[in-house]
Amino acid sequence: MAGVLTSQFKSSSHNSLVVGTIRVPLIRQIQGVGDMNRAGFTLVEVVIVIVLIGILTAFAAPRIGSAIDRRSINGARVAITTLNAKARAVAVQRGRPTMLVRNGDTFLILARRPLTGAEDTVDVRNMYDAFKVTIGASPRDSLLYDPRGLGLQNSTSSFFIMRSGYADTVRIGAIGGLIP
């Protein structure tokens, strides 16, 4: 049996094996300059990949930055809208006048006690800390709601939200509802 196996497998050279009529390579060589075996990447290949990544990043970075700015402004807009709704709800729930006050980039919800006139701070939100936006207001910085949740303003109030050249406005009507 050993004689049969040795007659079927013959070595024709140091780098291949002949099985019957089929030649099977034992060592695969990479053909290159001087038949040298190599593994990895050349410095030129690595530099080309780094340059391509840099070019793609240069095109994508401004778009990502503007998307972040727009998303921050939208987040602040939603937060101001939510604070307005919360101020109206607190007025109804507690049965007392409530104010939504803007102090710089910070919004406060203050509920006034009817007998003493003291104010309880219900909520405080800093829009710059949360969204990196600045807030402006016109014509007033505070909105007052009666115990029924209705605004006591005589005109529309606007809050301007700004960040990196982008801006949006939240408009609140005289009775406290949002104006699109």
C-alpha positions in Angstrom: 0.0 0.0 0.0 2.9 2.3 0.8 4.3 1.7 -2.7 1.0 2.7 -4.3 0.9 6.0 -2.4 4.5 7.0 -3.3 3.9 6.2 -6.9 0.9 8.5 -7.1 2.5 11.5 -5.4 5.8 12.7 -6.9 7.7 15.9 -6.2 8.6 17.6 -9.4 10.4 20.6 -7.8 10.8 22.3 -4.4 7.7 24.5 -4.7 5.1 22.2 -6.2 3.7 18.7 -5.9 2.4 16.5 -8.7 -0.7 14.5 -7.9 -1.4 12.2 -10.8 -1.4 14.7 -13.7 -2.2 17.8 -11.6 0.5 20.1 -10.3 -0.3 21.6 -6.9 1.8 24.6 -5.8 3.2 24.2 -2.2 4.4 27.8 -1.9 2.7 30.7 -3.5 5.0 33.6 -4.4 4.0 37.1 -5.0 5.4 38.3 -8.2 7.0 41.7 -7.8 10.2 43.5 -8.3 12.9 41.0 -7.8 10.4 38.3 -6.7 10.5 39.6 -3.2 7.9 38.5 -0.7 6.1 41.5 0.9 3.3 42.0 3.4 1.5 45.3 4.3 1.3 48.6 2.4 3.8 51.0 1.0 4.2 54.5 2.2 2.8 55.9 -1.0 -0.4 53.8 -0.6 -0.9 55.0 3.0 -0.4 58.6 2.0 -2.9 58.4 -0.8 -5.5 56.9 1.5 -4.9 59.6 4.1 -5.2 62.4 1.5 -8.5 60.9 0.2 -9.9 60.8 3.7 -8.9 64.4 4.2 -10.6 65.5 1.0 -13.8 63.7 1.9 -13.8 65.2 5.4 -13.2 68.7 4.0 -16.4 68.3 1.9 -18.5 66.8 4.7 -17.5 69.0 7.7 -19.5 72.2 6.7 -22.6 70.2 6.0 -22.4 68.4 9.3 -21.8 71.7 11.2 -24.9 73.4 9.6 -27.0 70.4 10.3 -26.0 70.5 14.0 -26.8 74.3 14.1 -30.3 73.7 12.6 -31.0 70.9 14.9 -30.0 73.0 18.0 -32.3 75.8 16.9 -35.1 73.3 16.4 -34.5 71.8 19.8 -34.6 75.2 21.5 -37.8 76.0 19.6 -39.4 72.9 20.9 -38.2 73.6 24.4 -39.6 77.1 24.5 -42.9 75.8 23.1 -43.0 73.2 25.8 -42.2 75.7 28.5 -45.0 77.9 27.3 -47.5 75.0 27.5 -46.1 74.0 30.9 -46.6 77.6 32.3 -50.2 77.6 31.1 -50.8 74.1 32.6 -49.2 75.2 36.0 -51.5 78.2 36.1 -54.6 75.9 35.7 -53.3 73.2 38.0 -52.4 75.5 40.9 -55.2 77.9 40.3 -52.9 81.0 40.4 -51.2 83.4 38.1 -48.0 82.0 36.5 -45.3 83.7 34.5 -42.9 82.5 31.8 -39.9 84.8 32.2 -36.8 85.1 29.9 -33.7 86.3 31.6 -30.9 86.3 29.0 -30.8 82.8 27.6 -32.6 81.3 30.6 -36.3 80.7 30.9 -38.1 80.4 34.3 -41.7 79.4 35.2 -42.8 81.3 38.3 -46.1 80.7 40.1 -47.3 83.5 42.3 -49.1 82.6 45.6 -52.4 84.5 45.8 -52.3 85.5 49.5 -48.6 86.4 50.0 -47.6 87.3 46.5 -44.5 85.2 46.9 -43.2 83.4 43.7 -42.4 79.7 43.5 -39.9 78.7 40.8 -41.5 75.8 39.0 -38.9 75.2 36.2 -35.6 76.7 35.0 -34.0 76.0 31.6 -30.9 77.6 30.2 -31.1 77.4 26.4 -27.4 78.2 25.8 -26.3 75.3 28.1 -28.8 72.9 26.5 -28.5 73.9 22.8 -25.7 76.5 22.5 -28.2 79.1 21.2 -28.9 82.7 22.1 -32.4 84.1 22.7 -33.8 87.5 22.0 -37.3 88.7 22.7 -39.7 91.4 21.4 -41.6 93.3 22.7 -41.5 91.7 26.2 -39.4 89.2 28.1 -42.2 87.7 30.2 -45.6 86.2 29.6 -48.3 86.2 32.4 -51.1 83.6 32.6 -54.2 83.9 34.7 -55.5 80.9 36.8 -57.5 79.8 33.7 -54.3 79.5 31.7 -55.1 82.4 29.5 -52.5 85.0 28.6 -52.8 88.5 29.9 -50.7 90.2 27.2 -52.2 92.7 24.9 -50.1 91.7 21.9 -48.1 88.9 20.3 -44.7 88.1 21.9 -41.7 86.8 19.8 -38.7 84.9 21.0 -35.7 84.9 18.5 -33.4 81.8 18.6 -30.0 82.3 17.0 -26.9 80.2 16.4 -24.0 80.5 13.8 -25.9 82.5 11.3 -29.1 80.5 11.6 -32.3 81.8 13.3 -35.9 80.9 14.0 -38.7 82.6 15.9 -41.3 81.4 18.3 -44.4 83.6 18.3 -46.9 83.4 21.2 -50.3 85.2 20.8 -51.9 87.5 23.3 -53.9 84.7 25.0 -50.9 82.3 25.1 -51.3 80.1 22.0 -48.6 79.6 19.5 -48.8 81.4 16.2 -47.3 79.4 13.2 
